[in-house]
Amino acid sequence: MDVSQRYNRHLDQLDVSLIRQFDYSISGIPGMLKMTLGEPDFPTPQHIKEAAKKAIDDDKSYYTSMSGLLALRQAAADFVKEKYDLTYNPETEILTTVGATEAISATMAALLEPGDCVLFPGPGFPVYEALTKMYGGEFVELDTSQTAFILTPEMLEEAIIAQGDKLKMFILNSPANPTGVVYTRQQLKALAEVLGKYPIHVISDEIYSEITYTDEGHVSIAEYLPEQTIVINGLSKSHAMTGWRIGFLFARKSLCAQLVKAHQYLVTAATTVTQYAALEALTNGKDDALPMRDAYRKRRDVMVAALTELGFEVVSPDGAFYIWAKIPGEAGRDSYAFLERLAHEQAVALIPGIAFGPYGEGYLRISYAASMAVIQEAMKRLKAFMTADDK
């Protein structure tokens, strides 16, 4: 009996992420310099690895509570209080998740019903749109390409009014992937003043919070809108722990009680050994990101200078580890084709802007989570590509 067509039809709207598709398609080219994925090139700090080894030796191989180790949730509460002045009860307002992606998925599973609308300033990471559609929601992306990739309060309020009662959720990502923009305290306060007038859940994805280059540092919109905001964070970027899969949800008690239900039925609980590694990261390693951040800043400056010299219009990245640059001239009409040629002719892999939605076309994203040597060689090859006779 053929059952191949009996599945969730919402999946017909989805495909494998174009980021992953492009990365895979060029991976076999000899000598490829890959600056595609958002993955730190630094190793996980040794003391964190040792904590995981000890947990294994101590037979920490059993389930934790659904929300995670209480000691870990306490450490997470202390971390965001010290770093970002956010206050959460570790017993009732924090969940440990399997990475930030599971945190986003659990949030949408808990909050979205078919037909609900999710609002997002684009271009942005494609997981938000994919999960919205998978749970039966409608994804509405707002074009920020004309406002330096920063959503203005006027744009936000106009969109909220336009969507009406079906609007359930607004997503904000700061520092942002792919643009690297960071919302200032003043900008976040202005957005919060608009959002506070409407019964909308605010999902604040702050996974890059520890990689912020401004003097002001990272500011969370939850500081101004604590009752409506669900903060998502994790250790993948801050502690070079992408494969360890540890994230966190922070939300008020009444809402967290609903989120934990979705989280439980998705994963039961995060991996126990990984939670002990995370506990070490958030206590003895709470400043582990600082030397990595300083290295990223130097890499960023080298790349911005090189790209500007080649005629790219570069968005000033104040956080994360991405360069978002406008492709010069007619080549920018098809970012995928442009970067496909670059990959085959110069063995440099970057991500086409179209992978981040329609408002990303004409741009490219470069991950500078790569060594300075790789960056310098990639810029040399990009210069050769851009100055070739047929370009």
N, C-alpha and C positions, 0 to 999 in steps of 0.2 A: 504494500500500500504506500503510495507516494504522499508523504507529509511535508515535503520540502517547502510548500507555500503556506504552511500554517505557522506563522510567526507574528511578532509585534510589527504591524505595518508602519509604525512610526519610524522604524529603522530604514524604510525605503527612502527617507529624506536624508539619510546619513551616508557617509563614505569614510574610509580610513583618512585620517588627517592628511591634508596636502603637505604638511611639514614632513611627516613620516614618509609619505609617498615619494617626495622629491629626494629626501635624504637617502632612501633605499635605492632609488633609480640611478644615482650617480656614485654609489659607494664602491662599485667595482672598478672604477677608473684608476689606473696605476698612478701612484704618487699623489693621490688626492689630499689636499688640505681642507679638512672639514671644519667649518665654523657655522654649523647648522643648529645643533640642539642646545637647549638651555641647561647644560650640565657642567658644573665646576670641574676644572682640570686638576684641582687640588685633591689630595687624598683626604679621607676622613681622618681627623686628628687622632694620634696614636692613643691618647688616654681614653677616648671613646671606644676604640676597638678593644682595648684591654678590659674595659667594663663589660663589653659584650662577651668576651671570652670567659671572664669570671662568672657571669650569669649562667653560661653553659655549664661550666665546671660545678657550679652550685646547684645544678638541676632546676634552674628557673624555666621549666618547660611546661608549665600548666597554665590554664586560662587565668587571665586577670578579670576584674570586673568589666562589664561592657564598656564603661567609660574610661577604662585604663587604670593603671596603678595610681592610688591616691597620692603617693609621694611624687609621682611625675606630674600629676595635675597641680599639686601645690607648687612645684618648681615652675611650671608654666605660668601659674598665677603670679608668682614672685617676679618672673622674667618680664611679663608685659607690664606689671606695675612699675618696676624699676626703669624699664626702657621707654615705655610709652604712656605711663600714667593712666593705665586702664585697670579697673578693679573688678575681679570676678571671684566668686566663691568656688574653690576647687572641688567641693563635694557635689555641687548642684548646677554649676554653670560652665563646665569645661568637659569636652569629650576628646579623647585621644583617638585619632583616626589613622587609616592606612594611607598616609600621604594626604596632601591638600586636595587631590582629585577626588578621593573618596569623601572628603569633607564636603566638597561641592555637590557631589552626587547624592549624599545622604540628605543634605539640606533641601535639594530640589525634590527628592522623593518624599520628604516630609511635608513640604509646603505647596507644591504645585498640583493643581487639578487640571483635567483636560480643558483647554481653551484659555487658561490663565496667560497673561502677558508678562514677559520679562524684558526689561529695558536695559540697554547697555550702550556705552559710548565706544564706537568703533574707530579704527580697526582694533581688534583684540584677539586674545588667545581663543582658538576655535572650540575648546572644550565647553565653554558656556553655552554656545548655540546648540552644540550637539546634544548635551544633556537636557536642555530645555525641550528640544523636539522629542527626545526619547521618552520623556515623561508627559508628552502630550501638550506642552505649552507652545505659545507663540513668541518667537524671538524678534524683538524690534531693535535694530541697531541704528544709533545716531551718528551722523557724519561729523567728526571733529577735525577733519583735515584742513578746514579753513580757520580754525581757532587754535593753531599750534598744538593740536591733539589734546586739548583740555576742554572738557565739557563746561559750558557756562550755565549759571543759574537760570538764565532766560531760556536757553535751549531745553534744559531739564523740565522746567515748569510747563512750557508749551507742549512737550511730549507727554507729560503726565496728564494734562487736560485732554489731549487728543485721544489717549487710550482709555480714559474713563475708568469705570468700575472693574473692568477685566484686568487692569494692571495689578499684579500681585508682588512683583519683585523688581528691584533695581540693583545692578551689579556694578561695583567700582573696583578697579585694580590699580593700586598705587603703592610702590613704584610699578610702572606698567610694562607689560609684555605685549607687543613688541617695541613700543616707542621709547621706553626708558624715561618717560615723563614722570614727574613726582608732583602731586598736588600739594600746594602750600597750605599752611594753617588757615590763612584767609580764604582761600578757594574752597577748602573743605567746610569751613564754617558757613559760607554762603550757600553751598549745596545742601547742607544740613537744615538750614532755615527753610528751604523749599520743601525738602522731604518730610520735615516735621509736621507739615500741614496736611499730610495725606497718610492713610493707613496702608503703607507700603513697607515690605521687608527690604532691608538694605543688606546686601551681601558684600562685605569688604574683603577682598582677596589681598592679603598683605604678605604673601610668601617671600617677597624681596625686601621686607622691611629693614633688614640688617645691612642691605647693600644700598645705602643712600649717601650721596656725596654732598648734599647741601649743608650749610652751617646750621640750619634749623633742625635737620635730622628728620626722622620719620614721624609723621603725625597720623593718627587714626581718626577717621570720621566718627568712630564709636565714642570718642571723647565728647562729641557734641550731640550724639544721637544714640545713647546707650540702650534705650528700650527697644528701638527698631532694628538695631544693627547686629548682624551675625558676623563676627570676625573669623577669617580663615587664615591660618598660618601653619608653619611647619619647619622642618630642619633640612630639607633637601638643598636649599640654596645657601642658607646661613652657615651650615656646618659641613657642606660637601657630602651630604648623605642621601643622594637621590635614590639609590637602590635600597636603602634601609626602610623606606616607606613609613615615615612618621609625620603626621599632621595633627592639627588641633582645631577644634571649634570652640568659640567663646560666644555665649549668648545668655540672656537673662533666664532665670530658673524655669518659668512657665513654658518658655519656648524650647529650652534645652530638653525638657521632659518629652517633647514630641520628637526632637531630633534624634535622641538616643534610641527611639523605637526603630526608625529607619536604619540607623547605623547598625543596630543589633542584627537585623534581618539581612543586611548586606554582608557583614563580615564577622559577626559575633564580637570580636575584639581585635585590637592590633596585636601583632606578634610580641610575645612576652619578652624574649631576649632583646628585641629591638627597643622595647620600652625601657629596659635597664640602661641601654646605651644612650637613649634620649635623656634619661635622668642625669647621667653624667654630663651630657652636652649642656643642659640647662642650669647646671650648678657649677661644676668646676670648669666648664667650657663656655660660660655665658658670653665671653668676649672673643671667642675663637674666630668670629667673622671679621674682626678688625684688620688683621694683616692681609687677609684675602681681599677685603674691600679696598685697601690701599693699593694693592697690586692691580686690581681691576681699574682703579682710577687712572693709573699710569698707562695702562693699555688703551683705555678709552681716549685719552688725550693724543696718543700716537695715531690712532685710527681716525679721529676727527680731523686732525691736521692733514693726513694723507688723502682722505676722501674729499675734503674741501679743495685741496690742490687739484684733484682730478675733475672737479666740476660738479660733484654731488652736493645736493642741498641737504645738510645734515640737521636733524632734529637734535637739540641739545639734550643729551641723556643725563639726567640728574640722579638716576638710580638704576637698579638691575644691572645686567651685563650685556646689553644689546645696543647696537647702532641701528637706527632707523633712518634710511637715507633715500632721497628721491633720485631716481635714475635720470641722468641728463638726456635731453633731446627726445627724438622719436623712439629711441630704444625703450623708453619707459612705458610705451603703450602696451607692451606684453612682458611683464616682469618674469614670467615663467620661461619664455623663450630666451630672454636675455641671459638669465642665469644658467640655463641649460647649455648655451653656447660657451659661457665662461667656464663651466665645469669641463666640457669636452676639449676646449682649446687651451686652457691654462691650468686645469686640475685644481680649481678653487671652488668649494661648495658653500654657497650662501642660500638663504631662504627667500623665495619670491614673495613680494608683498601680498599678492592675491591669496596666499595661503591664510591670511588673516582677515579675509572678508573683502567685499567689493570696494570698501574705502581704503584698502591697502594697495590696490593696483597702482603701478607706477613707482613703487618703492621696493626696497630690499631690506632684509634684516640680517645683521651680522652678529653672531655671538662672539664676544671677546673673552669668553671663558676658555681661553686657549693661551699657550705660552707666548711670550713676547717674540720669540724666534719664529713661531708659526705666523703670528700677526705680521711681522715685518716681511716675511717671504710672501705671504698672501697679498699684501699691498703692492709689493714689487710685481707680482704676476698680474694683479688687477690693472696696474699702470700700463703694462705691456699690452694687455687686452684692449684698454681704452684708447691707446695711442696707435694701434695697428692701422694700416692704411685703409682697410675696409670698414673701419668703425666711424 
